[in-house]
Amino acid sequence: MTASEDENSIDSKSSLVMLAPVEAVLFDVDGTLCDSDPLHYYAFREMLQEIGFNGGVPIDEEFFIKNVAGKHNDDVARAIFPDDFGRGLKFCNEKEAMFRRLVTEQLKPVNGLYKVKKWIEDHGVKRAAVTNAPRPNAELMISMLGLTDFFEAVIIGGECEHAKPHPEPYLKALEVLKVTKDHTFIFEDSASGIKAGVAAEMPVVGIATRNPEHLLMQAKPALVVKDYDDPRLWAALDELDKRGGTVKNA
């Protein structure tokens, strides 16, 4: 472990311990529950090249991270088609249909997901999925991962007045679960999502599945880990257990 990783781990322990007893854990979906960004990237790259975007030169991952990853489709449409929002929305809807076809064949969970799922279940903690993905996408991914019965609520950014990076979707999750921000933390994989959680005044654990760790750190998460198997995450959860852990919800 590097000095920066060690410092990050210590900070995260302190931040998460302050939550004890934990009432709820909130999860983003794309890139947080499953490694879906490669499927989104493939769909965008293929479809944009097909319509001659960028002179027919395929987009690269840097373009994808800057303009697409973690963002609501309204924002993606404006970024890619700034002069024709309607066309942008139509393109995004068609891309989502292609993405759903890919999901049924290629979706994989983030490493260690079912280990943290068991920790949450064993501790009786409430949980919700909070995502900017369209509801058909979110529900398909959650179903493919076998998590339909795990989540007590699925909050969709597009069904709120404001999507992430606004804090509203996370605040709505607290309301639905009837829990407080002082005893809840979040798992997120994008800078946009981390900003939403931080703005909602909850600690965020960044999952560096695809987005660079330095980019996630700019959004001020409590901790950044590689995946749910990362020892830094389990050190923080173990410390939380020692300090009173969780509330057993009825």
C-alpha positions as CSV (number, residue, x, y, z in Angstrom):
1,M,0.0,0.0,0.0
2,T,1.4,3.4,-0.9
3,A,1.5,6.4,1.5
4,S,-1.4,8.0,-0.3
5,E,-3.5,4.8,-0.2
6,D,-2.8,4.5,3.5
7,E,-3.8,8.0,4.2
8,N,-6.9,7.5,2.1
9,S,-7.8,4.4,4.1
10,I,-7.4,6.2,7.4
11,D,-9.6,9.0,6.3
12,S,-12.2,6.6,5.1
13,K,-12.3,4.7,8.4
14,S,-12.8,8.0,10.3
15,S,-15.6,9.1,7.9
16,L,-17.4,5.8,7.9
17,V,-17.0,5.3,11.6
18,M,-18.8,8.6,12.2
19,L,-21.9,7.0,10.6
20,A,-22.3,4.3,13.3
21,P,-24.8,2.8,13.6
22,V,-25.4,2.5,9.8
23,E,-29.0,2.6,8.7
24,A,-28.6,2.3,4.9
25,V,-26.3,1.9,1.9
26,L,-27.1,3.4,-1.5
27,F,-25.6,2.1,-4.7
28,D,-25.3,3.6,-8.2
29,V,-25.9,1.0,-10.9
30,D,-23.7,1.4,-14.0
31,G,-20.1,0.8,-13.2
32,T,-20.9,0.4,-9.5
33,L,-22.9,-2.9,-9.4
34,C,-21.7,-4.1,-12.8
35,D,-18.9,-3.3,-15.2
36,S,-21.3,-1.9,-17.8
37,D,-19.3,1.1,-19.0
38,P,-17.5,-1.0,-21.7
39,L,-21.0,-1.9,-23.1
40,H,-22.0,1.8,-23.1
41,Y,-18.7,2.7,-24.7
42,Y,-19.1,0.1,-27.4
43,A,-22.7,1.1,-28.2
44,F,-21.8,4.8,-28.4
45,R,-18.6,4.3,-30.4
46,E,-20.3,2.0,-33.0
47,M,-23.5,4.2,-33.4
48,L,-21.6,7.5,-33.6
49,Q,-19.2,6.2,-36.2
50,E,-22.2,4.9,-38.2
51,I,-23.7,8.4,-38.5
52,G,-20.3,10.0,-39.3
53,F,-19.8,11.7,-36.0
54,N,-16.3,13.3,-35.6
55,G,-15.7,12.8,-39.3
56,G,-16.2,9.1,-38.9
57,V,-13.3,8.7,-36.5
58,P,-14.3,6.5,-33.6
59,I,-14.6,8.2,-30.2
60,D,-12.0,7.2,-27.6
61,E,-12.3,6.4,-23.9
62,E,-11.3,10.0,-22.9
63,F,-14.2,11.4,-24.9
64,F,-16.5,8.8,-23.3
65,I,-15.4,9.6,-19.7
66,K,-15.7,13.4,-20.3
67,N,-19.1,13.4,-22.1
68,V,-20.9,10.3,-21.2
69,A,-19.9,8.3,-18.1
70,G,-22.3,8.8,-15.2
71,K,-24.3,11.5,-16.9
72,H,-28.0,11.7,-17.6
73,N,-29.0,11.3,-21.2
74,D,-30.3,14.8,-21.4
75,D,-26.8,16.0,-20.6
76,V,-25.2,13.5,-23.0
77,A,-27.5,14.6,-25.8
78,R,-26.6,18.3,-25.3
79,A,-22.9,17.4,-25.2
80,I,-22.8,15.4,-28.4
81,F,-25.5,17.2,-30.4
82,P,-25.3,20.8,-29.0
83,D,-27.2,22.2,-32.0
84,D,-30.0,19.6,-32.1
85,F,-31.2,18.4,-28.7
86,G,-34.1,16.5,-30.2
87,R,-31.8,14.5,-32.4
88,G,-29.5,13.9,-29.4
89,L,-32.3,12.5,-27.4
90,K,-33.5,10.2,-30.2
91,F,-29.9,9.0,-30.7
92,C,-29.6,8.3,-26.9
93,N,-32.8,6.3,-26.9
94,E,-31.6,4.2,-29.8
95,K,-28.3,3.7,-28.1
96,E,-30.0,2.5,-24.9
97,A,-31.9,-0.2,-26.9
98,M,-28.6,-1.4,-28.3
99,F,-27.1,-1.4,-24.7
100,R,-30.0,-3.5,-23.4
101,R,-29.3,-6.1,-26.1
102,L,-25.6,-6.2,-25.0
103,V,-26.5,-6.5,-21.3
104,T,-28.4,-9.8,-21.8
105,E,-25.2,-11.3,-23.3
106,Q,-22.2,-9.7,-21.5
107,L,-23.1,-8.1,-18.1
108,K,-20.7,-9.0,-15.3
109,P,-20.8,-7.9,-11.6
110,V,-18.0,-5.8,-10.1
111,N,-15.6,-8.0,-8.2
112,G,-16.7,-8.7,-4.6
113,L,-20.3,-7.4,-5.1
114,Y,-21.9,-10.4,-3.6
115,K,-19.5,-10.3,-0.6
116,V,-20.6,-6.7,0.3
117,K,-24.2,-7.7,-0.5
118,K,-23.9,-10.4,2.2
119,W,-22.4,-7.9,4.7
120,I,-25.4,-5.6,4.2
121,E,-27.9,-8.5,4.5
122,D,-26.2,-9.9,7.6
123,H,-26.3,-6.5,9.2
124,G,-29.9,-5.8,8.4
125,V,-29.1,-2.5,6.6
126,K,-31.6,-0.9,4.3
127,R,-30.5,-0.4,0.6
128,A,-31.5,1.4,-2.6
129,A,-30.2,1.8,-6.1
130,V,-29.9,5.4,-7.2
131,T,-29.0,5.9,-10.9
132,N,-29.2,8.2,-13.9
133,A,-29.9,5.2,-16.1
134,P,-33.3,5.0,-17.7
135,R,-35.6,2.7,-15.6
136,P,-35.7,-0.1,-18.2
137,N,-31.9,-0.2,-18.2
138,A,-31.6,-0.1,-14.4
139,E,-34.2,-2.8,-13.8
140,L,-32.7,-5.1,-16.5
141,M,-29.2,-4.8,-15.0
142,I,-30.4,-5.3,-11.4
143,S,-32.4,-8.3,-12.6
144,M,-29.5,-9.8,-14.5
145,L,-27.4,-9.5,-11.4
146,G,-30.0,-11.3,-9.3
147,L,-30.6,-8.2,-7.1
148,T,-34.3,-7.4,-7.8
149,D,-35.3,-8.6,-4.3
150,F,-32.2,-7.1,-2.7
151,F,-33.1,-3.5,-3.3
152,E,-36.0,-1.9,-1.4
153,A,-36.2,1.0,-3.9
154,V,-34.8,2.0,-7.3
155,I,-34.5,5.8,-7.6
156,I,-34.2,7.1,-11.2
157,G,-32.5,10.5,-11.8
158,G,-34.8,11.2,-14.8
159,E,-37.9,10.7,-12.6
160,C,-36.6,13.4,-10.2
161,E,-36.8,17.1,-10.9
162,H,-33.0,17.1,-11.1
163,A,-30.7,14.1,-12.0
164,K,-27.1,13.6,-10.7
165,P,-24.8,15.5,-10.1
166,H,-27.6,17.2,-8.3
167,P,-28.2,15.6,-4.8
168,E,-31.9,15.2,-5.3
169,P,-31.9,11.5,-6.3
170,Y,-29.9,10.6,-3.2
171,L,-32.0,12.7,-0.9
172,K,-35.1,11.1,-2.4
173,A,-33.7,7.7,-1.5
174,L,-33.3,8.7,2.1
175,E,-36.9,9.8,2.2
176,V,-38.2,6.6,0.6
177,L,-36.1,4.4,3.0
178,K,-37.0,6.6,6.0
179,V,-33.3,6.9,7.0
180,T,-31.0,9.8,7.7
181,K,-28.0,11.1,5.9
182,D,-26.0,10.9,9.2
183,H,-26.2,7.1,9.1
184,T,-26.0,6.4,5.4
185,F,-23.2,6.0,2.9
186,I,-23.0,5.6,-0.9
187,F,-21.1,3.5,-3.5
188,E,-20.4,5.3,-6.8
189,D,-18.1,4.9,-9.7
190,S,-18.3,8.3,-11.5
191,A,-17.2,11.9,-10.6
192,S,-20.8,13.0,-11.4
193,G,-22.3,10.5,-9.0
194,I,-19.7,11.2,-6.3
195,K,-20.5,14.9,-6.5
196,A,-24.2,14.1,-6.0
197,G,-23.5,12.1,-2.9
198,V,-21.1,14.7,-1.5
199,A,-23.7,17.4,-2.2
200,A,-26.3,15.3,-0.3
201,E,-23.8,15.4,2.6
202,M,-23.1,11.7,2.8
203,P,-19.7,9.8,2.6
204,V,-19.1,8.3,-0.8
205,V,-17.0,5.2,-1.5
206,G,-15.7,5.6,-5.1
207,I,-15.4,2.4,-7.1
208,A,-12.6,2.7,-9.7
209,T,-13.9,0.2,-12.2
210,R,-13.1,2.3,-15.3
211,N,-12.9,5.9,-14.3
212,P,-9.3,6.9,-13.2
213,E,-8.8,7.1,-9.4
214,H,-7.3,10.6,-9.7
215,L,-10.5,11.8,-11.5
216,L,-12.7,10.3,-8.8
217,M,-10.6,11.9,-6.0
218,Q,-11.3,15.4,-7.4
219,A,-15.0,14.9,-6.5
220,K,-14.0,14.4,-2.8
221,P,-15.1,10.8,-1.9
222,A,-14.4,9.5,1.5
223,L,-12.5,6.6,-0.1
224,V,-11.6,5.2,-3.5
225,V,-11.2,1.4,-3.9
226,K,-10.6,-0.8,-6.8
227,D,-13.6,-3.0,-6.2
228,Y,-15.6,-4.6,-3.3
229,D,-12.7,-7.0,-2.6
230,D,-10.3,-4.1,-1.9
231,P,-8.8,-4.6,1.6
232,R,-9.2,-0.8,2.2
233,L,-13.0,-1.2,2.1
234,W,-13.1,-4.1,4.5
235,A,-10.7,-2.3,6.9
236,A,-13.2,0.5,7.0
237,L,-16.2,-1.8,7.4
238,D,-14.4,-3.8,10.2
239,E,-13.7,-0.5,12.0
240,L,-17.3,0.4,11.6
241,D,-18.4,-2.9,13.2
242,K,-16.2,-2.3,16.2
243,R,-17.8,1.1,16.8
244,G,-21.4,0.0,16.9
245,G,-21.8,-1.1,13.3
246,T,-25.4,-1.0,12.2
247,V,-29.0,-0.7,13.1
248,K,-31.0,-4.0,12.7
249,N,-34.0,-2.9,10.6
250,A,-37.3,-4.6,11.1
